[in-house]
């Protein structure tokens, strides 16, 4: 079932599905909606301060008002309805071309306009505006008064006591009381919708991007989700996606609060790998959930979590817990998408940007620390690697010797992790794809987490790509069976540099607090001071 429309007023939100079901958001319980009606003829819902109204396309275009648990019939012959404020309900008929206003005291409809040029209304409190097919805008004050000089309007939106219009060339204008409107947006042929709220005006573009007006002609992106297909505004801005997600924008916290998850979404049953309490035995529930692979196995996540808990307690917070979910880069982002984690530390810039663009993670990402890839292999070095050569040259040597039939193998984690992605990049750089059909016999696909994969490579005498923290986390017996042939540096152009970024959910204020702490002097001190076997594991963020 697809969402046809949402209607909002204050904190209340309603949705209409394509099977006629009408639902109301049942706050404060997350993701719970109460069904109000399920008539297949339901075509539109609107809401004002004094109630919820419903229009049906079946019958005679009937209009209903919600009364307790039932619907009272209050009108007919409606092709569209609008509601705002405490006493403003309007309907329009394509047959009569009449706009009528409902008088609640007399419970009857009064004609306020009859124009063959009618296109749409925009209502805000007691104000009502009309857009006509000739591109002109009008306001009703016991009569209709034209507001523009030239026409060419494609859309109007009212909210927060203000009126805005979208020109047919995509420019956005603000009505300031004269027929000469103030331009607040440049030409944008990709703008498809505007919406006005108590917190300003927003526009949606064809690519799903949603932007909030800042000043002058400047706009700030607040969502880059390509699935965005509609916006509605009142007290807050709401967005709907083609996946069935409903979210509202909370400007003070600059976050999107999800009211309805995507279609097919189910609450996760994945348990955390570890839970940390900062040393407080009286710590309460889990306040933050972090996804990561290698830094979790090396126990950096534990060090960060404990220090963050202690930092917050020193500021007056009650002791709480932080959970770590073991996950590679791809899993971490998927866990954030389905709500398993609030934040994740990942190692691939392209994957991170895609997560931000799709609104899985908020913008920006936070540079957390620098880890370093290692190319390791058996001490016997059957591929004759030279530690002084480049990473690409080392991969060429492995390929050439392995293809010659000698006993050389390469272990790939083959799991969409950042390590797997980096290894694939290096193979492609030398023009090879050993995983492609017919797969090279020497290419060992082994989908395990970092410590387990490195242990397997050591046991089997195979070359592999790993990271410094993982190497320091395996046993000395495993290390004895490995030689480090290449190690990344902190240079930005080093292909073996492993920059770690923290992605945070827009729906988690606690994740944003953790992000601010992590990039602060206190958080970076934990990163730089983290050691294993007496050796520094990670470099701080540049």
C-alpha positions as CSV (number, residue, x, y, z in Angstrom):
1,X,0.0,0.0,0.0
2,X,1.4,3.4,-1.0
3,X,0.9,6.7,0.8
4,X,-1.4,9.0,-1.2
5,X,-1.3,12.0,1.1
6,X,-0.4,13.2,4.5
7,X,-2.2,15.9,6.5
8,X,-0.7,17.8,9.4
9,X,-1.6,20.3,12.1
10,X,0.7,21.2,15.0
11,X,2.2,17.9,16.2
12,X,-0.6,15.8,14.6
13,X,0.0,13.8,11.5
14,X,-2.5,11.7,9.4
15,X,-1.9,9.6,6.3
16,X,-4.1,8.3,3.5
17,X,-3.2,5.1,1.8
18,X,-4.1,4.1,-1.8
19,X,-6.6,1.5,-0.4
20,X,-8.6,4.2,1.4
21,X,-7.1,3.6,4.8
22,X,-6.8,6.7,7.0
23,X,-4.3,6.6,9.9
24,X,-3.3,9.0,12.7
25,X,0.2,9.0,14.2
26,X,-0.2,7.7,17.8
27,X,2.5,9.7,19.6
28,X,4.5,9.3,21.7
29,X,4.9,5.6,20.7
30,X,7.4,5.4,17.8
31,X,6.1,4.1,14.5
32,X,2.6,3.4,15.8
33,X,-0.4,4.6,13.8
34,X,-4.1,4.3,14.7
35,X,-6.6,3.5,11.9
36,X,-9.5,5.9,11.7
37,X,-11.2,4.7,8.5
38,X,-10.8,2.2,5.7
39,X,-13.3,3.2,2.9
40,X,-11.9,2.6,-0.6
41,X,-13.6,5.8,-1.7
42,X,-11.5,8.0,0.6
43,X,-9.7,10.5,-1.6
44,X,-8.4,13.3,0.7
45,X,-7.9,14.2,4.3
46,X,-7.3,17.7,5.8
47,X,-6.9,18.9,9.3
48,X,-7.4,22.1,11.2
49,X,-7.3,23.2,14.8
50,X,-10.9,22.1,15.3
51,X,-10.9,18.7,13.6
52,X,-10.1,16.2,10.8
53,X,-12.0,16.2,7.6
54,X,-12.4,13.6,4.9
55,X,-13.4,13.7,1.2
56,X,-14.6,10.7,-0.7
57,X,-14.6,10.4,-4.5
58,X,-17.3,7.8,-4.4
59,X,-20.9,8.9,-4.2
60,X,-21.4,12.6,-4.6
61,X,-18.0,13.9,-3.5
62,X,-19.1,13.8,0.1
63,X,-17.3,15.7,2.9
64,X,-17.1,14.3,6.5
65,X,-15.9,15.6,9.8
66,X,-14.4,13.4,12.5
67,X,-16.6,13.2,15.6
68,X,-15.3,10.9,18.3
69,X,-14.9,7.5,16.7
70,X,-17.3,8.2,13.8
71,X,-17.6,10.5,10.8
72,X,-20.4,13.1,10.4
73,X,-21.5,14.0,6.8
74,X,-21.3,17.8,6.4
75,X,-21.2,18.4,2.6
76,X,-21.1,17.1,-0.9
77,X,-20.1,18.0,-4.4
78,X,-16.4,18.4,-3.5
79,X,-13.4,17.7,-5.7
80,X,-10.9,19.2,-3.2
81,X,-11.0,20.5,0.4
82,X,-8.7,22.6,2.6
83,X,-8.6,23.3,6.3
84,X,-6.7,25.7,8.6
85,X,-6.9,27.5,11.9
86,X,-10.0,27.0,14.1
87,X,-12.9,27.9,11.8
88,X,-11.7,27.6,8.2
89,X,-12.8,24.8,5.9
90,X,-13.2,25.2,2.2
91,X,-14.2,23.0,-0.8
92,X,-14.2,23.4,-4.5
93,X,-16.4,21.7,-7.2
94,X,-15.2,21.1,-10.8
95,X,-18.9,21.0,-11.8
96,X,-20.0,24.4,-10.4
97,X,-16.6,26.0,-10.4
98,X,-17.5,27.3,-7.0
99,X,-15.2,27.8,-3.9
100,X,-17.3,27.5,-0.7
101,X,-16.5,28.1,2.9
102,X,-18.1,26.1,5.7
103,X,-19.7,28.2,8.5
104,X,-19.5,26.2,11.6
105,X,-22.2,28.2,13.5
106,X,-24.8,27.6,10.9
107,X,-23.4,24.3,9.6
108,X,-23.8,25.4,6.0
109,X,-21.6,26.3,3.0
110,X,-21.2,29.8,1.6
111,X,-20.0,30.5,-1.9
112,X,-16.9,32.9,-1.9
113,X,-15.9,32.6,-5.5
114,X,-17.0,31.2,-8.9
115,X,-14.2,31.3,-11.4
116,X,-13.4,29.0,-14.4
117,X,-9.7,29.9,-13.9
118,X,-9.4,28.3,-10.4
119,X,-6.3,26.1,-9.9
120,X,-5.6,25.8,-6.2
121,X,-5.9,27.3,-2.7
122,X,-3.3,27.9,0.0
123,X,-4.6,28.4,3.5
124,X,-2.8,29.6,6.7
125,X,-4.8,30.4,9.8
126,X,-7.6,32.8,8.7
127,X,-5.8,33.7,5.4
128,X,-6.9,32.1,2.2
129,X,-5.1,32.6,-1.2
130,X,-6.0,31.4,-4.7
131,X,-3.8,30.4,-7.6
132,X,-5.5,30.6,-11.0
133,X,-4.7,28.9,-14.2
134,X,-3.5,32.1,-15.8
135,X,-0.6,32.2,-13.2
136,X,-2.1,34.9,-11.0
137,X,-2.4,34.9,-7.2
138,X,-5.3,36.3,-5.2
139,X,-6.2,36.9,-1.6
140,X,-9.7,36.7,-0.1
141,X,-10.8,39.6,2.2
142,X,-14.6,39.6,1.9
143,X,-13.7,39.8,-1.8
144,X,-10.8,38.7,-4.0
145,X,-7.7,41.0,-4.4
146,X,-5.0,40.3,-6.9
147,X,-1.5,40.1,-5.4
148,X,0.9,39.8,-8.4
149,X,1.6,41.9,-11.5
150,X,2.7,39.4,-14.1
151,X,1.3,36.0,-13.6
152,X,3.6,33.0,-14.4
153,X,3.0,31.4,-11.0
154,X,3.2,27.6,-10.9
155,X,2.5,27.1,-7.2
156,X,1.7,29.0,-4.0
157,X,2.4,28.0,-0.4
158,X,1.3,29.7,2.8
159,X,2.6,29.2,6.3
160,X,3.8,31.0,9.4
161,X,1.8,34.1,8.3
162,X,3.7,34.3,5.0
163,X,3.0,33.6,1.4
164,X,5.4,32.2,-1.2
165,X,5.2,31.3,-4.9
166,X,7.1,29.2,-7.3
167,X,7.6,30.8,-10.7
168,X,7.3,28.6,-13.8
169,X,11.1,29.0,-14.3
170,X,11.7,27.7,-10.8
171,X,12.4,31.0,-9.0
172,X,10.9,31.3,-5.6
173,X,9.3,34.6,-4.4
174,X,8.1,36.0,-1.1
175,X,5.1,38.2,-0.9
176,X,5.8,41.3,1.1
177,X,2.5,43.2,0.8
178,X,2.9,44.7,-2.7
179,X,2.4,43.3,-6.2
180,X,6.2,43.3,-6.6
181,X,7.3,40.2,-4.8
182,X,10.8,39.7,-3.3
183,X,12.8,37.0,-5.1
184,X,14.4,34.5,-2.7
185,X,15.5,31.8,-5.1
186,X,17.3,31.8,-8.4
187,X,16.2,30.0,-11.6
188,X,15.8,26.3,-10.7
189,X,14.1,24.3,-13.4
190,X,14.4,21.2,-11.2
191,X,12.3,22.6,-8.4
192,X,9.0,20.8,-8.3
193,X,7.4,21.7,-5.0
194,X,7.4,24.3,-2.2
195,X,6.0,24.2,1.3
196,X,5.8,26.9,4.0
197,X,5.8,26.3,7.8
198,X,6.3,28.2,11.0
199,X,10.0,27.6,10.5
200,X,10.3,29.1,7.0
201,X,9.9,27.9,3.4
202,X,11.3,24.8,1.8
203,X,11.6,23.4,-1.7
204,X,11.9,19.9,-3.2
205,X,13.8,19.2,-6.4
206,X,13.3,16.4,-8.9
207,X,16.3,14.5,-7.5
208,X,14.6,14.3,-4.1
209,X,16.7,17.0,-2.5
210,X,14.9,19.2,0.1
211,X,16.2,22.7,0.8
212,X,15.4,25.3,3.5
213,X,15.6,29.0,2.7
214,X,18.3,30.8,4.6
215,X,18.6,34.4,3.4
216,X,19.0,36.4,0.2
217,X,18.8,33.7,-2.5
218,X,20.6,31.1,-0.4
219,X,19.2,27.7,0.4
220,X,20.6,24.9,2.6
221,X,20.0,21.2,1.9
222,X,18.3,19.4,4.7
223,X,17.7,16.1,3.0
224,X,19.3,14.5,0.0
225,X,17.2,11.3,-0.1
226,X,16.5,10.4,-3.7
227,X,13.3,8.7,-2.6
228,X,11.7,11.9,-1.3
229,X,8.5,12.3,-3.3
230,X,6.5,14.9,-1.3
231,X,6.7,17.6,1.4
232,X,4.0,19.1,3.6
233,X,4.4,21.9,6.2
234,X,2.6,23.4,9.2
235,X,4.4,23.7,12.5
236,X,7.1,21.4,11.1
237,X,8.1,20.2,7.7
238,X,7.2,16.6,6.8
239,X,8.5,14.5,4.0
240,X,7.3,11.3,2.4
241,X,9.4,8.8,0.4
242,X,8.6,6.3,-2.3
243,X,9.6,3.7,0.3
244,X,6.7,4.7,2.5
245,X,8.8,6.6,5.1
246,X,7.3,9.6,6.9
247,X,9.6,11.9,8.7
248,X,9.4,15.4,10.2
249,X,12.2,18.0,10.4
250,X,13.0,19.4,13.8
251,X,14.9,22.6,13.0
252,X,16.2,23.3,16.5
253,X,18.0,20.0,16.5
254,X,18.4,19.9,12.7
255,X,17.3,16.3,12.7
256,X,14.7,14.3,10.9
257,X,12.4,12.3,13.3
258,X,11.1,9.2,11.6
259,X,7.4,8.6,12.3
260,X,7.0,5.7,9.9
261,X,9.8,3.4,8.8
262,X,10.2,2.2,5.2
263,X,7.9,-0.5,3.8
264,X,9.0,-4.0,4.8
265,X,11.0,-2.6,7.7
266,X,11.0,-4.7,10.9
267,X,12.6,-4.0,14.2
268,X,16.0,-5.5,14.4
269,X,16.8,-8.6,16.5
270,X,20.6,-8.2,16.0
271,X,22.2,-8.2,19.5
272,X,25.2,-6.0,20.3
273,X,28.6,-7.6,20.4
274,X,29.4,-5.7,23.6
275,X,27.9,-3.2,26.0
276,X,30.0,-0.7,27.9
277,X,29.1,1.2,31.1
278,X,32.1,3.5,31.7
279,X,32.8,1.6,34.9
280,X,29.5,2.6,36.5
281,X,27.7,-0.4,38.0
282,X,24.5,1.7,38.3
283,X,24.4,2.6,34.6
284,X,20.9,2.6,33.1
285,X,19.8,1.7,29.6
286,X,21.6,1.9,26.3
287,X,21.9,5.6,25.3
288,X,24.0,5.1,22.1
289,X,24.5,2.3,19.6
290,X,27.6,2.3,17.4
291,X,28.4,0.0,14.4
292,X,32.0,-0.9,13.4
293,X,34.2,-3.8,12.7
294,X,38.0,-3.5,13.3
295,X,38.0,-0.7,15.8
296,X,35.5,-2.6,17.9
297,X,37.6,-5.8,17.8
298,X,40.7,-3.8,18.8
299,X,38.7,-2.3,21.7
300,X,39.0,1.3,20.6
301,X,35.2,1.6,20.6
302,X,35.2,0.4,24.2
303,X,37.8,3.0,25.1
304,X,35.8,5.8,23.4
305,X,32.5,4.6,24.9
306,X,33.9,4.5,28.4
307,X,35.5,7.9,28.1
308,X,32.4,9.4,26.6
309,X,30.2,8.1,29.4
310,X,32.6,9.4,32.0
311,X,32.7,12.8,30.3
312,X,28.9,13.0,30.3
313,X,28.6,11.9,33.9
314,X,31.1,14.7,34.9
315,X,28.7,17.1,33.2
316,X,25.8,15.9,35.4
317,X,24.3,13.1,33.3
318,X,23.2,9.9,35.0
319,X,25.4,6.9,34.1
320,X,24.3,5.2,30.9
321,X,25.5,2.5,28.5
322,X,26.9,2.4,25.0
323,X,26.5,-0.7,22.7
324,X,28.8,-1.8,20.0
325,X,27.4,-3.8,17.0
326,X,30.1,-5.8,15.1
327,X,29.7,-4.8,11.5
328,X,31.8,-3.9,8.4
329,X,31.3,-0.7,6.5
330,X,28.4,-1.9,4.4
331,X,26.7,-3.7,7.3
332,X,27.1,-0.6,9.5
333,X,25.4,1.7,7.0
334,X,22.6,-0.9,6.6
335,X,22.2,-1.1,10.4
336,X,21.9,2.7,10.5
337,X,19.3,2.6,7.7
338,X,17.1,0.1,9.6
339,X,17.6,1.7,13.0
340,X,19.9,-0.9,14.6
341,X,22.5,1.7,15.3
342,X,22.6,5.4,15.9
343,X,26.1,6.0,14.6
344,X,28.8,4.0,12.8
345,X,32.5,4.4,12.1
346,X,33.3,3.5,8.5
347,X,36.3,3.7,6.1
348,X,35.1,4.4,2.6
349,X,34.4,7.9,1.5
350,X,32.2,7.0,-1.5
351,X,30.0,4.7,0.7
352,X,29.8,7.4,3.3
353,X,28.7,10.1,0.9
354,X,26.1,7.8,-0.6
355,X,24.7,7.2,2.9
356,X,24.5,11.0,3.4
357,X,22.9,11.6,0.0
358,X,20.3,9.0,0.6
359,X,19.6,10.5,4.1
360,X,20.6,7.4,5.9
361,X,23.2,9.5,7.7
362,X,23.2,13.2,8.5
363,X,25.5,15.7,7.0
364,X,28.4,16.2,7.7
365,X,30.4,13.1,8.5
366,X,33.0,13.5,11.2
367,X,36.7,12.6,10.7
368,X,37.3,10.3,13.7
369,X,40.9,9.0,13.2
370,X,43.4,7.5,10.8
371,X,43.9,3.8,10.6
372,X,46.3,2.1,8.1
373,X,45.9,-0.9,5.8
374,X,48.6,-3.6,5.8
375,X,49.6,-6.0,3.1
376,X,50.7,-9.1,4.9
377,X,51.7,-12.6,3.9
378,X,53.7,-15.7,4.8
379,X,57.3,-15.1,5.9
380,X,58.6,-17.3,3.1
381,X,57.3,-14.6,0.7
382,X,56.7,-16.9,-2.4
383,X,55.6,-13.8,-4.4
384,X,59.0,-12.1,-3.8
385,X,57.4,-8.9,-2.6
386,X,59.7,-5.9,-1.9
387,X,58.6,-3.7,1.0
388,X,60.1,-0.7,-0.8
389,X,57.8,-1.0,-3.8
390,X,54.3,0.5,-4.1
391,X,51.1,-1.3,-3.1
392,X,50.1,-1.5,-6.7
393,X,53.5,-3.1,-7.6
394,X,53.1,-5.6,-4.8
395,X,49.7,-6.6,-6.1
396,X,51.2,-7.0,-9.6
397,X,53.8,-9.3,-8.2
398,X,51.2,-11.4,-6.4
399,X,49.2,-11.7,-9.6
400,X,52.1,-12.5,-11.9
401,X,53.5,-15.3,-9.6
402,X,50.1,-16.7,-8.8
403,X,49.1,-16.9,-12.5
404,X,52.4,-18.7,-13.3
405,X,51.2,-21.6,-11.3
406,X,53.3,-21.3,-8.2
407,X,51.9,-21.9,-4.8
408,X,50.8,-18.3,-4.1
409,X,47.3,-17.4,-2.8
410,X,45.5,-14.2,-1.8
411,X,42.8,-14.2,0.9
412,X,39.9,-11.8,0.2
413,X,37.4,-11.0,2.9
414,X,34.9,-10.8,0.1
415,X,32.2,-9.2,2.4
416,X,31.7,-5.6,1.1
417,X,33.8,-4.4,4.0
418,X,36.1,-1.4,3.6
419,X,39.1,-3.8,3.4
420,X,37.3,-5.8,0.7
421,X,36.5,-2.6,-1.2
422,X,40.1,-1.3,-0.9
423,X,41.6,-4.7,-2.0
424,X,39.2,-4.6,-5.0
425,X,40.3,-1.1,-5.9
426,X,44.0,-2.2,-5.9
427,X,43.3,-5.2,-8.1
428,X,41.3,-2.9,-10.5
429,X,44.2,-0.4,-10.5
430,X,46.4,-3.1,-12.1
431,X,43.7,-4.1,-14.5
432,X,42.7,-7.3,-12.9
433,X,39.5,-8.7,-11.4
434,X,40.4,-12.2,-10.0
435,X,36.9,-12.7,-8.6
436,X,35.2,-12.5,-12.0
437,X,34.2,-15.5,-14.0
438,X,36.1,-17.7,-14.4
439,X,37.4,-17.0,-10.9
440,X,41.2,-17.3,-10.4
441,X,42.0,-20.5,-8.4
442,X,44.5,-18.7,-6.3
443,X,41.9,-16.0,-5.2
444,X,40.5,-17.3,-1.8
445,X,37.1,-15.8,-0.9
446,X,36.8,-15.9,2.9
447,X,34.0,-13.7,4.3
448,X,35.0,-13.3,8.0
449,X,35.5,-10.4,10.3
450,X,39.0,-8.9,10.6
451,X,40.6,-10.9,13.3
452,X,39.1,-14.2,12.1
453,X,40.2,-13.5,8.5
454,X,43.7,-12.6,9.4
455,X,44.0,-15.7,11.6
456,X,42.9,-17.8,8.6
457,X,45.4,-16.2,6.3
458,X,48.2,-16.9,8.7
459,X,47.2,-20.5,9.1
460,X,47.0,-21.1,5.4
461,X,50.1,-19.1,4.4
462,X,48.2,-16.6,2.2
463,X,48.7,-13.0,1.4
464,X,45.9,-10.6,2.5
465,X,45.0,-7.0,3.2
466,X,44.3,-6.1,6.8
467,X,44.8,-3.2,9.2
468,X,47.2,-2.2,11.9
469,X,44.7,-2.4,14.7
470,X,43.7,-5.9,13.7
471,X,47.3,-7.1,13.4
472,X,48.0,-5.9,16.9
473,X,44.8,-7.6,18.2
474,X,45.7,-11.2,17.0
475,X,47.8,-13.6,19.1
476,X,51.6,-13.7,18.9
477,X,51.3,-17.1,17.3
478,X,49.3,-15.6,14.5
479,X,51.8,-12.7,14.1
480,X,54.7,-15.1,13.9
481,X,53.2,-16.6,10.8
482,X,52.9,-13.2,9.1
483,X,55.2,-10.6,7.6
484,X,54.2,-7.0,7.0
485,X,55.2,-6.1,3.5
486,X,53.4,-2.8,3.2
487,X,51.9,-0.4,5.8
488,X,49.9,2.7,5.1
489,X,51.1,6.2,6.2
490,X,49.2,9.4,7.2
491,X,49.8,10.9,3.7
492,X,46.5,11.8,2.1
493,X,47.6,10.2,-1.3
494,X,48.7,6.9,0.3
495,X,46.4,4.2,-1.1
496,X,46.8,2.3,2.2
497,X,45.6,5.2,4.4
498,X,42.4,4.2,6.1
499,X,40.5,7.4,7.1
500,X,37.8,6.6,9.6
501,X,34.7,8.8,9.6
502,X,31.8,8.8,12.0
503,X,28.3,8.8,10.4
504,X,25.4,9.8,12.7
505,X,21.7,9.4,12.3
506,X,19.7,12.6,12.0
507,X,17.2,11.0,14.4
508,X,19.7,10.6,17.3
509,X,20.7,13.6,19.4
510,X,22.9,11.3,21.5
511,X,24.9,10.4,18.3
512,X,25.4,14.0,17.5
513,X,26.7,14.7,21.1
514,X,29.1,11.8,20.7
515,X,30.3,13.1,17.4
516,X,31.1,16.6,18.9
517,X,32.9,14.9,21.7
518,X,34.9,12.6,19.4
519,X,36.3,15.4,17.3
520,X,37.1,17.5,20.4
521,X,40.4,17.6,22.2
522,X,39.1,15.1,24.8
523,X,37.9,12.6,22.2
524,X,41.0,12.8,20.1
525,X,43.2,12.3,23.2
526,X,41.5,8.9,23.6
527,X,42.2,8.0,20.0
528,X,45.9,9.0,20.1
529,X,46.5,7.5,23.5
530,X,45.0,4.1,22.6
531,X,47.8,1.5,22.5
532,X,48.2,-2.3,22.0
533,X,51.4,-4.1,22.9
534,X,52.8,-0.7,23.9
535,X,52.3,0.6,20.4
536,X,50.1,3.5,19.2
537,X,47.4,2.1,17.0
538,X,45.6,5.1,15.5
539,X,46.6,8.6,14.4
540,X,44.3,11.4,15.2
541,X,42.2,13.2,12.7
542,X,44.1,15.7,10.6
